[in-house]
C-alpha cells in the first residue's frame, strides 16, 4: 500500500492532485476530509489540577507496579 497525503486550502470547489506514476493502473481510494483548525492539538489547553490540590499529592513508589501491565495498556 502506498499513501500520498496532502493538505490543501481550497479557494474553489475543484481539486487536482498529481500522483506518482506508481499509482497508474491501480485501484485507489480517495478520501476528502475537512480539517477543523480549532480541534488541533496545538489549540487545546493543557489540563491543570485545581489550585486546592497543589502540593498535596505525593507519589509513593512505582505507580506502574500498582496495577497489572494489562491495566496500563502495556502487554509485555
N, C-alpha and C positions, 0 to 999 in steps of 0.2 A: 504494500500500500504506500502510496506517495501522497503527500499533503502540500498544498500551496495555500498559505494563509496571507491575506492582505486586508488591511483596514483602510477604507476609503471614506472620504467625506463627499457626499453626492450633492451636486447643485442642479441636477436634472434627473428624471426618472429612468435613465438609461445607463447601464454599466457595461463596459467592455473590458475583459480580462485576458491578457496574453498568458498562455500556459506553456510549459515546457513541451518539447517535441515528444517526450516520453508519454505524454497524455493522449497523443493521437491514436485513434483506433482502440481506445479503452472505454469501458463503461465508467462513468464518473457520477458522483453525487454532488449537487450544488446546494448549499445552504446559505441563505441570506438572513442575517440576524442584526437587528438594530442594537447598538450599544448605548446603555443608559449611563452617561458620564457621572451622574450623581451617585450611582451604585458602585463606582470603582473603589478599589481597596485604598487608594490614596485619599479619598474624601471621607472615609469612615473615621470616626473619632475613636481613640483608644479608650477602652473602659478603665475606670479607676474606682477603687473601693471608696465607700463613704468615709468622710473625714473622721467620723466617730470610731472607726476601726483602725485608724492609722497607729502603728506601733503596738497594737495589742495582740498580734498574731505571731507565734513563734513556730518555726519549723523544727520539729524534734525528730531527728533521724532521717532515714531514707524513705521518702514518700512513695517511691516506686515499688518498694518491697511491702508496702502496706496492703496491697491487693494483688491477686494473681495477674500475670502478664496479659492474659486474655482481656481482663477488665480495662487495661490501659490501651488496648488495640495493638499490642505487640505480640507477635507469635514467633517465638524463637525456635 
